[in-house]
Amino acid sequence: MTASAASGANCASPMLRDRFLNALDASDDALVRDLARHLQSCTNTLPSTTCILLGLPEGSTYAVGALAVIKRQS
């Protein structure tokens, strides 16, 4: 068992995370917003370039990024 599994970490599928990153790159706001709803509890770490793009500290999670996107678009 990994440390993250032992702690009850919530990890979204790699496919969902990749779709989110691709939608951000494509500036597809509707898709980004939709995918962000599914990532609000994801404990995986965002790539550092995405953190910079979203104005977040390096090492932020997908959950933090998703919440930032939802807040920015509401």
PyMOL Python script that loads the backbone (N, CA, C, O; Angstrom):
from pymol import cmd

cmd.read_pdbstr("""\
ATOM      1  N   MET A   1       0.845  -1.179   0.000  1.00  0.00           N
ATOM      2  CA  MET A   1       0.000   0.000   0.000  1.00  0.00           C
ATOM      3  C   MET A   1       0.891   1.243   0.000  1.00  0.00           C
ATOM      4  O   MET A   1       1.867   1.317   0.747  1.00  0.00           O
ATOM      5  N   THR A   2       0.550   2.204  -0.835  1.00  0.00           N
ATOM      6  CA  THR A   2       1.341   3.427  -0.898  1.00  0.00           C
ATOM      7  C   THR A   2       0.953   4.366   0.231  1.00  0.00           C
ATOM      8  O   THR A   2      -0.091   4.203   0.861  1.00  0.00           O
ATOM      9  N   ALA A   3       1.804   5.345   0.476  1.00  0.00           N
ATOM     10  CA  ALA A   3       1.519   6.312   1.536  1.00  0.00           C
ATOM     11  C   ALA A   3       0.243   7.083   1.243  1.00  0.00           C
ATOM     12  O   ALA A   3      -0.538   7.361   2.152  1.00  0.00           O
ATOM     13  N   SER A   4       0.023   7.436  -0.042  1.00  0.00           N
ATOM     14  CA  SER A   4      -1.182   8.192  -0.374  1.00  0.00           C
ATOM     15  C   SER A   4      -2.433   7.342  -0.211  1.00  0.00           C
ATOM     16  O   SER A   4      -3.473   7.845   0.214  1.00  0.00           O
ATOM     17  N   ALA A   5      -2.343   6.058  -0.545  1.00  0.00           N
ATOM     18  CA  ALA A   5      -3.497   5.182  -0.366  1.00  0.00           C
ATOM     19  C   ALA A   5      -3.796   4.993   1.114  1.00  0.00           C
ATOM     20  O   ALA A   5      -4.957   4.934   1.518  1.00  0.00           O
ATOM     21  N   ALA A   6      -2.749   4.898   1.916  1.00  0.00           N
ATOM     22  CA  ALA A   6      -2.934   4.720   3.351  1.00  0.00           C
ATOM     23  C   ALA A   6      -3.579   5.941   3.988  1.00  0.00           C
ATOM     24  O   ALA A   6      -4.333   5.812   4.952  1.00  0.00           O
ATOM     25  N   SER A   7      -3.296   7.100   3.469  1.00  0.00           N
ATOM     26  CA  SER A   7      -3.846   8.326   4.047  1.00  0.00           C
ATOM     27  C   SER A   7      -5.224   8.665   3.491  1.00  0.00           C
ATOM     28  O   SER A   7      -5.831   9.652   3.907  1.00  0.00           O
ATOM     29  N   GLY A   8      -5.725   7.862   2.557  1.00  0.00           N
ATOM     30  CA  GLY A   8      -7.046   8.099   1.992  1.00  0.00           C
ATOM     31  C   GLY A   8      -7.051   9.174   0.920  1.00  0.00           C
ATOM     32  O   GLY A   8      -8.073   9.821   0.693  1.00  0.00           O
ATOM     33  N   ALA A   9      -5.913   9.369   0.259  1.00  0.00           N
ATOM     34  CA  ALA A   9      -5.811  10.384  -0.783  1.00  0.00           C
ATOM     35  C   ALA A   9      -6.806  10.098  -1.900  1.00  0.00           C
ATOM     36  O   ALA A   9      -7.073   8.941  -2.226  1.00  0.00           O
ATOM     37  N   ASN A  10      -7.344  11.147  -2.475  1.00  0.00           N
ATOM     38  CA  ASN A  10      -8.310  11.034  -3.558  1.00  0.00           C
ATOM     39  C   ASN A  10      -7.634  11.452  -4.852  1.00  0.00           C
ATOM     40  O   ASN A  10      -7.359  12.634  -5.062  1.00  0.00           O
ATOM     41  N   CYS A  11      -7.368  10.495  -5.711  1.00  0.00           N
ATOM     42  CA  CYS A  11      -6.667  10.759  -6.958  1.00  0.00           C
ATOM     43  C   CYS A  11      -7.605  10.568  -8.139  1.00  0.00           C
ATOM     44  O   CYS A  11      -8.228   9.516  -8.285  1.00  0.00           O
ATOM     45  N   ALA A  12      -7.699  11.578  -8.971  1.00  0.00           N
ATOM     46  CA  ALA A  12      -8.494  11.470 -10.200  1.00  0.00           C
ATOM     47  C   ALA A  12      -7.710  10.649 -11.215  1.00  0.00           C
ATOM     48  O   ALA A  12      -6.490  10.521 -11.117  1.00  0.00           O
ATOM     49  N   SER A  13      -8.414  10.104 -12.174  1.00  0.00           N
ATOM     50  CA  SER A  13      -7.756   9.289 -13.205  1.00  0.00           C
ATOM     51  C   SER A  13      -6.801  10.156 -14.027  1.00  0.00           C
ATOM     52  O   SER A  13      -7.029  11.354 -14.198  1.00  0.00           O
ATOM     53  N   PRO A  14      -5.731   9.539 -14.534  1.00  0.00           N
ATOM     54  CA  PRO A  14      -4.809  10.289 -15.394  1.00  0.00           C
ATOM     55  C   PRO A  14      -5.522  10.879 -16.616  1.00  0.00           C
ATOM     56  O   PRO A  14      -5.182  11.978 -17.055  1.00  0.00           O
ATOM     57  N   MET A  15      -6.498  10.166 -17.165  1.00  0.00           N
ATOM     58  CA  MET A  15      -7.218  10.662 -18.333  1.00  0.00           C
ATOM     59  C   MET A  15      -7.975  11.959 -17.999  1.00  0.00           C
ATOM     60  O   MET A  15      -7.965  12.905 -18.786  1.00  0.00           O
ATOM     61  N   LEU A  16      -8.624  11.995 -16.843  1.00  0.00           N
ATOM     62  CA  LEU A  16      -9.357  13.192 -16.439  1.00  0.00           C
ATOM     63  C   LEU A  16      -8.405  14.356 -16.203  1.00  0.00           C
ATOM     64  O   LEU A  16      -8.684  15.484 -16.609  1.00  0.00           O
ATOM     65  N   ARG A  17      -7.285  14.082 -15.548  1.00  0.00           N
ATOM     66  CA  ARG A  17      -6.297  15.145 -15.307  1.00  0.00           C
ATOM     67  C   ARG A  17      -5.731  15.676 -16.620  1.00  0.00           C
ATOM     68  O   ARG A  17      -5.560  16.885 -16.780  1.00  0.00           O
ATOM     69  N   ASP A  18      -5.441  14.781 -17.556  1.00  0.00           N
ATOM     70  CA  ASP A  18      -4.914  15.210 -18.863  1.00  0.00           C
ATOM     71  C   ASP A  18      -5.945  16.034 -19.637  1.00  0.00           C
ATOM     72  O   ASP A  18      -5.594  17.022 -20.282  1.00  0.00           O
ATOM     73  N   ARG A  19      -7.208  15.632 -19.575  1.00  0.00           N
ATOM     74  CA  ARG A  19      -8.257  16.399 -20.258  1.00  0.00           C
ATOM     75  C   ARG A  19      -8.335  17.813 -19.681  1.00  0.00           C
ATOM     76  O   ARG A  19      -8.512  18.777 -20.427  1.00  0.00           O
ATOM     77  N   PHE A  20      -8.207  17.943 -18.372  1.00  0.00           N
ATOM     78  CA  PHE A  20      -8.227  19.249 -17.711  1.00  0.00           C
ATOM     79  C   PHE A  20      -7.062  20.109 -18.203  1.00  0.00           C
ATOM     80  O   PHE A  20      -7.251  21.270 -18.565  1.00  0.00           O
ATOM     81  N   LEU A  21      -5.869  19.539 -18.213  1.00  0.00           N
ATOM     82  CA  LEU A  21      -4.689  20.290 -18.671  1.00  0.00           C
ATOM     83  C   LEU A  21      -4.826  20.696 -20.137  1.00  0.00           C
ATOM     84  O   LEU A  21      -4.493  21.823 -20.506  1.00  0.00           O
ATOM     85  N   ASN A  22      -5.314  19.778 -20.970  1.00  0.00           N
ATOM     86  CA  ASN A  22      -5.495  20.094 -22.399  1.00  0.00           C
ATOM     87  C   ASN A  22      -6.547  21.172 -22.601  1.00  0.00           C
ATOM     88  O   ASN A  22      -6.390  22.032 -23.469  1.00  0.00           O
ATOM     89  N   ALA A  23      -7.614  21.140 -21.814  1.00  0.00           N
ATOM     90  CA  ALA A  23      -8.656  22.167 -21.923  1.00  0.00           C
ATOM     91  C   ALA A  23      -8.108  23.527 -21.496  1.00  0.00           C
ATOM     92  O   ALA A  23      -8.441  24.548 -22.098  1.00  0.00           O
ATOM     93  N   LEU A  24      -7.271  23.544 -20.460  1.00  0.00           N
ATOM     94  CA  LEU A  24      -6.631  24.808 -20.056  1.00  0.00           C
ATOM     95  C   LEU A  24      -5.764  25.345 -21.186  1.00  0.00           C
ATOM     96  O   LEU A  24      -5.826  26.529 -21.514  1.00  0.00           O
ATOM     97  N   ASP A  25      -4.956  24.470 -21.780  1.00  0.00           N
ATOM     98  CA  ASP A  25      -4.077  24.880 -22.889  1.00  0.00           C
ATOM     99  C   ASP A  25      -4.869  25.419 -24.070  1.00  0.00           C
ATOM    100  O   ASP A  25      -4.428  26.345 -24.751  1.00  0.00           O
ATOM    101  N   ALA A  26      -6.045  24.834 -24.312  1.00  0.00           N
ATOM    102  CA  ALA A  26      -6.881  25.239 -25.444  1.00  0.00           C
ATOM    103  C   ALA A  26      -7.793  26.423 -25.105  1.00  0.00           C
ATOM    104  O   ALA A  26      -8.529  26.907 -25.964  1.00  0.00           O
ATOM    105  N   SER A  27      -7.743  26.886 -23.854  1.00  0.00           N
ATOM    106  CA  SER A  27      -8.616  27.974 -23.384  1.00  0.00           C
ATOM    107  C   SER A  27     -10.094  27.642 -23.604  1.00  0.00           C
ATOM    108  O   SER A  27     -10.897  28.513 -23.940  1.00  0.00           O
ATOM    109  N   ASP A  28     -10.432  26.378 -23.411  1.00  0.00           N
ATOM    110  CA  ASP A  28     -11.817  25.912 -23.547  1.00  0.00           C
ATOM    111  C   ASP A  28     -12.497  26.066 -22.181  1.00  0.00           C
ATOM    112  O   ASP A  28     -12.582  25.114 -21.406  1.00  0.00           O
ATOM    113  N   ASP A  29     -12.975  27.273 -21.904  1.00  0.00           N
ATOM    114  CA  ASP A  29     -13.510  27.599 -20.584  1.00  0.00           C
ATOM    115  C   ASP A  29     -14.668  26.711 -20.156  1.00  0.00           C
ATOM    116  O   ASP A  29     -14.758  26.337 -18.987  1.00  0.00           O
ATOM    117  N   ALA A  30     -15.544  26.371 -21.074  1.00  0.00           N
ATOM    118  CA  ALA A  30     -16.690  25.523 -20.726  1.00  0.00           C
ATOM    119  C   ALA A  30     -16.224  24.137 -20.293  1.00  0.00           C
ATOM    120  O   ALA A  30     -16.707  23.604 -19.294  1.00  0.00           O
ATOM    121  N   LEU A  31     -15.300  23.558 -21.029  1.00  0.00           N
ATOM    122  CA  LEU A  31     -14.788  22.235 -20.685  1.00  0.00           C
ATOM    123  C   LEU A  31     -13.963  22.290 -19.404  1.00  0.00           C
ATOM    124  O   LEU A  31     -14.079  21.403 -18.558  1.00  0.00           O
ATOM    125  N   VAL A  32     -13.135  23.319 -19.251  1.00  0.00           N
ATOM    126  CA  VAL A  32     -12.341  23.478 -18.023  1.00  0.00           C
ATOM    127  C   VAL A  32     -13.265  23.523 -16.809  1.00  0.00           C
ATOM    128  O   VAL A  32     -13.017  22.852 -15.807  1.00  0.00           O
ATOM    129  N   ARG A  33     -14.315  24.305 -16.901  1.00  0.00           N
ATOM    130  CA  ARG A  33     -15.267  24.438 -15.786  1.00  0.00           C
ATOM    131  C   ARG A  33     -15.929  23.092 -15.479  1.00  0.00           C
ATOM    132  O   ARG A  33     -16.069  22.719 -14.314  1.00  0.00           O
ATOM    133  N   ASP A  34     -16.332  22.371 -16.517  1.00  0.00           N
ATOM    134  CA  ASP A  34     -16.968  21.067 -16.325  1.00  0.00           C
ATOM    135  C   ASP A  34     -16.004  20.079 -15.673  1.00  0.00           C
ATOM    136  O   ASP A  34     -16.370  19.397 -14.716  1.00  0.00           O
ATOM    137  N   LEU A  35     -14.791  19.999 -16.178  1.00  0.00           N
ATOM    138  CA  LEU A  35     -13.811  19.067 -15.631  1.00  0.00           C
ATOM    139  C   LEU A  35     -13.390  19.455 -14.214  1.00  0.00           C
ATOM    140  O   LEU A  35     -13.126  18.586 -13.382  1.00  0.00           O
ATOM    141  N   ALA A  36     -13.329  20.740 -13.944  1.00  0.00           N
ATOM    142  CA  ALA A  36     -12.933  21.211 -12.615  1.00  0.00           C
ATOM    143  C   ALA A  36     -13.879  20.690 -11.536  1.00  0.00           C
ATOM    144  O   ALA A  36     -13.454  20.412 -10.415  1.00  0.00           O
ATOM    145  N   ARG A  37     -15.142  20.561 -11.870  1.00  0.00           N
ATOM    146  CA  ARG A  37     -16.111  20.046 -10.892  1.00  0.00           C
ATOM    147  C   ARG A  37     -15.760  18.634 -10.450  1.00  0.00           C
ATOM    148  O   ARG A  37     -16.071  18.235  -9.327  1.00  0.00           O
ATOM    149  N   HIS A  38     -15.112  17.876 -11.333  1.00  0.00           N
ATOM    150  CA  HIS A  38     -14.747  16.490 -11.024  1.00  0.00           C
ATOM    151  C   HIS A  38     -13.383  16.381 -10.342  1.00  0.00           C
ATOM    152  O   HIS A  38     -12.980  15.296  -9.926  1.00  0.00           O
ATOM    153  N   LEU A  39     -12.685  17.490 -10.230  1.00  0.00           N
ATOM    154  CA  LEU A  39     -11.333  17.471  -9.662  1.00  0.00           C
ATOM    155  C   LEU A  39     -11.241  18.179  -8.302  1.00  0.00           C
ATOM    156  O   LEU A  39     -10.143  18.356  -7.774  1.00  0.00           O
ATOM    157  N   GLN A  40     -12.356  18.574  -7.748  1.00  0.00           N
ATOM    158  CA  GLN A  40     -12.350  19.381  -6.530  1.00  0.00           C
ATOM    159  C   GLN A  40     -11.770  18.686  -5.302  1.00  0.00           C
ATOM    160  O   GLN A  40     -11.471  19.343  -4.304  1.00  0.00           O
ATOM    161  N   SER A  41     -11.609  17.379  -5.363  1.00  0.00           N
ATOM    162  CA  SER A  41     -11.009  16.682  -4.221  1.00  0.00           C
ATOM    163  C   SER A  41      -9.764  15.888  -4.617  1.00  0.00           C
ATOM    164  O   SER A  41      -9.295  15.045  -3.853  1.00  0.00           O
ATOM    165  N   CYS A  42      -9.231  16.156  -5.802  1.00  0.00           N
ATOM    166  CA  CYS A  42      -8.063  15.420  -6.301  1.00  0.00           C
ATOM    167  C   CYS A  42      -6.793  15.914  -5.619  1.00  0.00           C
ATOM    168  O   CYS A  42      -6.488  17.107  -5.632  1.00  0.00           O
ATOM    169  N   THR A  43      -6.067  14.988  -5.030  1.00  0.00           N
ATOM    170  CA  THR A  43      -4.856  15.345  -4.288  1.00  0.00           C
ATOM    171  C   THR A  43      -3.580  15.227  -5.116  1.00  0.00           C
ATOM    172  O   THR A  43      -2.486  15.427  -4.589  1.00  0.00           O
ATOM    173  N   ASN A  44      -3.701  14.906  -6.406  1.00  0.00           N
ATOM    174  CA  ASN A  44      -2.520  14.869  -7.261  1.00  0.00           C
ATOM    175  C   ASN A  44      -1.976  16.281  -7.441  1.00  0.00           C
ATOM    176  O   ASN A  44      -2.728  17.255  -7.403  1.00  0.00           O
ATOM    177  N   THR A  45      -0.685  16.382  -7.634  1.00  0.00           N
ATOM    178  CA  THR A  45      -0.027  17.675  -7.800  1.00  0.00           C
ATOM    179  C   THR A  45      -0.091  18.138  -9.251  1.00  0.00           C
ATOM    180  O   THR A  45       0.181  17.372 -10.175  1.00  0.00           O
ATOM    181  N   LEU A  46      -0.455  19.407  -9.435  1.00  0.00           N
ATOM    182  CA  LEU A  46      -0.464  20.017 -10.768  1.00  0.00           C
ATOM    183  C   LEU A  46       0.967  20.192 -11.275  1.00  0.00           C
ATOM    184  O   LEU A  46       1.887  20.375 -10.477  1.00  0.00           O
ATOM    185  N   PRO A  47       1.163  20.137 -12.584  1.00  0.00           N
ATOM    186  CA  PRO A  47       2.476  20.490 -13.133  1.00  0.00           C
ATOM    187  C   PRO A  47       2.809  21.948 -12.775  1.00  0.00           C
ATOM    188  O   PRO A  47       1.917  22.790 -12.669  1.00  0.00           O
ATOM    189  N   SER A  48       4.087  22.225 -12.592  1.00  0.00           N
ATOM    190  CA  SER A  48       4.488  23.572 -12.169  1.00  0.00           C
ATOM    191  C   SER A  48       4.072  24.645 -13.182  1.00  0.00           C
ATOM    192  O   SER A  48       3.729  25.759 -12.787  1.00  0.00           O
ATOM    193  N   THR A  49       4.098  24.325 -14.476  1.00  0.00           N
ATOM    194  CA  THR A  49       3.700  25.319 -15.480  1.00  0.00           C
ATOM    195  C   THR A  49       2.210  25.663 -15.353  1.00  0.00           C
ATOM    196  O   THR A  49       1.808  26.800 -15.597  1.00  0.00           O
ATOM    197  N   THR A  50       1.409  24.687 -14.976  1.00  0.00           N
ATOM    198  CA  THR A  50      -0.025  24.939 -14.782  1.00  0.00           C
ATOM    199  C   THR A  50      -0.242  25.785 -13.538  1.00  0.00           C
ATOM    200  O   THR A  50      -1.108  26.660 -13.519  1.00  0.00           O
ATOM    201  N   CYS A  51       0.539  25.528 -12.505  1.00  0.00           N
ATOM    202  CA  CYS A  51       0.454  26.359 -11.297  1.00  0.00           C
ATOM    203  C   CYS A  51       0.737  27.818 -11.646  1.00  0.00           C
ATOM    204  O   CYS A  51       0.029  28.721 -11.199  1.00  0.00           O
ATOM    205  N   ILE A  52       1.766  28.037 -12.440  1.00  0.00           N
ATOM    206  CA  ILE A  52       2.116  29.398 -12.861  1.00  0.00           C
ATOM    207  C   ILE A  52       0.975  30.007 -13.667  1.00  0.00           C
ATOM    208  O   ILE A  52       0.586  31.150 -13.428  1.00  0.00           O
ATOM    209  N   LEU A  53       0.438  29.251 -14.622  1.00  0.00           N
ATOM    210  CA  LEU A  53      -0.671  29.715 -15.464  1.00  0.00           C
ATOM    211  C   LEU A  53      -1.863  30.159 -14.624  1.00  0.00           C
ATOM    212  O   LEU A  53      -2.509  31.163 -14.927  1.00  0.00           O
ATOM    213  N   LEU A  54      -2.150  29.399 -13.560  1.00  0.00           N
ATOM    214  CA  LEU A  54      -3.305  29.701 -12.717  1.00  0.00           C
ATOM    215  C   LEU A  54      -2.975  30.649 -11.566  1.00  0.00           C
ATOM    216  O   LEU A  54      -3.858  31.010 -10.788  1.00  0.00           O
ATOM    217  N   GLY A  55      -1.710  31.052 -11.454  1.00  0.00           N
ATOM    218  CA  GLY A  55      -1.318  31.964 -10.377  1.00  0.00           C
ATOM    219  C   GLY A  55      -1.294  31.296  -9.015  1.00  0.00           C
ATOM    220  O   GLY A  55      -1.574  31.933  -7.999  1.00  0.00           O
ATOM    221  N   LEU A  56      -0.960  30.012  -8.990  1.00  0.00           N
ATOM    222  CA  LEU A  56      -0.943  29.238  -7.757  1.00  0.00           C
ATOM    223  C   LEU A  56       0.487  28.904  -7.356  1.00  0.00           C
ATOM    224  O   LEU A  56       1.380  28.896  -8.203  1.00  0.00           O
ATOM    225  N   PRO A  57       0.712  28.631  -6.086  1.00  0.00           N
ATOM    226  CA  PRO A  57       2.055  28.215  -5.656  1.00  0.00           C
ATOM    227  C   PRO A  57       2.434  26.866  -6.272  1.00  0.00           C
ATOM    228  O   PRO A  57       1.585  25.995  -6.459  1.00  0.00           O
ATOM    229  N   GLU A  58       3.697  26.712  -6.578  1.00  0.00           N
ATOM    230  CA  GLU A  58       4.175  25.438  -7.106  1.00  0.00           C
ATOM    231  C   GLU A  58       3.872  24.341  -6.090  1.00  0.00           C
ATOM    232  O   GLU A  58       4.044  24.532  -4.887  1.00  0.00           O
ATOM    233  N   GLY A  59       3.424  23.200  -6.581  1.00  0.00           N
ATOM    234  CA  GLY A  59       3.077  22.091  -5.706  1.00  0.00           C
ATOM    235  C   GLY A  59       1.606  22.042  -5.343  1.00  0.00           C
ATOM    236  O   GLY A  59       1.180  21.182  -4.572  1.00  0.00           O
ATOM    237  N   SER A  60       0.818  22.974  -5.905  1.00  0.00           N
ATOM    238  CA  SER A  60      -0.624  22.975  -5.647  1.00  0.00           C
ATOM    239  C   SER A  60      -1.258  21.724  -6.248  1.00  0.00           C
ATOM    240  O   SER A  60      -0.751  21.165  -7.220  1.00  0.00           O
ATOM    241  N   THR A  61      -2.352  21.301  -5.670  1.00  0.00           N
ATOM    242  CA  THR A  61      -3.051  20.111  -6.150  1.00  0.00           C
ATOM    243  C   THR A  61      -4.064  20.477  -7.240  1.00  0.00           C
ATOM    244  O   THR A  61      -4.381  21.646  -7.460  1.00  0.00           O
ATOM    245  N   TYR A  62      -4.550  19.448  -7.902  1.00  0.00           N
ATOM    246  CA  TYR A  62      -5.616  19.644  -8.881  1.00  0.00           C
ATOM    247  C   TYR A  62      -6.855  20.221  -8.204  1.00  0.00           C
ATOM    248  O   TYR A  62      -7.579  21.015  -8.805  1.00  0.00           O
ATOM    249  N   ALA A  63      -7.101  19.826  -6.953  1.00  0.00           N
ATOM    250  CA  ALA A  63      -8.256  20.366  -6.228  1.00  0.00           C
ATOM    251  C   ALA A  63      -8.133  21.876  -6.073  1.00  0.00           C
ATOM    252  O   ALA A  63      -9.104  22.601  -6.289  1.00  0.00           O
ATOM    253  N   VAL A  64      -6.958  22.355  -5.704  1.00  0.00           N
ATOM    254  CA  VAL A  64      -6.732  23.797  -5.557  1.00  0.00           C
ATOM    255  C   VAL A  64      -6.893  24.491  -6.910  1.00  0.00           C
ATOM    256  O   VAL A  64      -7.502  25.557  -6.999  1.00  0.00           O
ATOM    257  N   GLY A  65      -6.343  23.880  -7.960  1.00  0.00           N
ATOM    258  CA  GLY A  65      -6.484  24.438  -9.308  1.00  0.00           C
ATOM    259  C   GLY A  65      -7.928  24.463  -9.766  1.00  0.00           C
ATOM    260  O   GLY A  65      -8.384  25.443 -10.356  1.00  0.00           O
ATOM    261  N   ALA A  66      -8.644  23.386  -9.494  1.00  0.00           N
ATOM    262  CA  ALA A  66     -10.056  23.318  -9.880  1.00  0.00           C
ATOM    263  C   ALA A  66     -10.866  24.392  -9.175  1.00  0.00           C
ATOM    264  O   ALA A  66     -11.686  25.065  -9.800  1.00  0.00           O
ATOM    265  N   LEU A  67     -10.643  24.555  -7.891  1.00  0.00           N
ATOM    266  CA  LEU A  67     -11.373  25.579  -7.135  1.00  0.00           C
ATOM    267  C   LEU A  67     -11.027  26.976  -7.621  1.00  0.00           C
ATOM    268  O   LEU A  67     -11.892  27.851  -7.662  1.00  0.00           O
ATOM    269  N   ALA A  68      -9.769  27.195  -7.991  1.00  0.00           N
ATOM    270  CA  ALA A  68      -9.359  28.503  -8.532  1.00  0.00           C
ATOM    271  C   ALA A  68     -10.074  28.787  -9.845  1.00  0.00           C
ATOM    272  O   ALA A  68     -10.530  29.907 -10.081  1.00  0.00           O
ATOM    273  N   VAL A  69     -10.172  27.772 -10.701  1.00  0.00           N
ATOM    274  CA  VAL A  69     -10.864  27.932 -11.991  1.00  0.00           C
ATOM    275  C   VAL A  69     -12.344  28.208 -11.781  1.00  0.00           C
ATOM    276  O   VAL A  69     -12.912  29.094 -12.420  1.00  0.00           O
ATOM    277  N   ILE A  70     -12.961  27.457 -10.894  1.00  0.00           N
ATOM    278  CA  ILE A  70     -14.401  27.648 -10.621  1.00  0.00           C
ATOM    279  C   ILE A  70     -14.644  29.048 -10.067  1.00  0.00           C
ATOM    280  O   ILE A  70     -15.587  29.726 -10.474  1.00  0.00           O
ATOM    281  N   LYS A  71     -13.803  29.473  -9.150  1.00  0.00           N
ATOM    282  CA  LYS A  71     -13.958  30.810  -8.546  1.00  0.00           C
ATOM    283  C   LYS A  71     -13.756  31.905  -9.590  1.00  0.00           C
ATOM    284  O   LYS A  71     -14.487  32.895  -9.620  1.00  0.00           O
ATOM    285  N   ARG A  72     -12.750  31.712 -10.446  1.00  0.00           N
ATOM    286  CA  ARG A  72     -12.428  32.707 -11.474  1.00  0.00           C
ATOM    287  C   ARG A  72     -13.545  32.834 -12.495  1.00  0.00           C
ATOM    288  O   ARG A  72     -13.778  33.922 -13.021  1.00  0.00           O
ATOM    289  N   GLN A  73     -14.241  31.740 -12.785  1.00  0.00           N
ATOM    290  CA  GLN A  73     -15.256  31.751 -13.831  1.00  0.00           C
ATOM    291  C   GLN A  73     -16.658  31.995 -13.318  1.00  0.00           C
ATOM    292  O   GLN A  73     -17.607  32.030 -14.101  1.00  0.00           O
ATOM    293  N   SER A  74     -16.806  32.165 -12.001  1.00  0.00           N
ATOM    294  CA  SER A  74     -18.160  32.402 -11.478  1.00  0.00           C
ATOM    295  C   SER A  74     -18.452  33.866 -11.290  1.00  0.00           C
ATOM    296  O   SER A  74     -19.546  34.227 -10.859  1.00  0.00           O
TER     297      SER A  74
END
""", "prot")
cmd.dss("prot")
cmd.show_as("cartoon", "prot")
cmd.util.cbc("prot")
cmd.orient("prot")
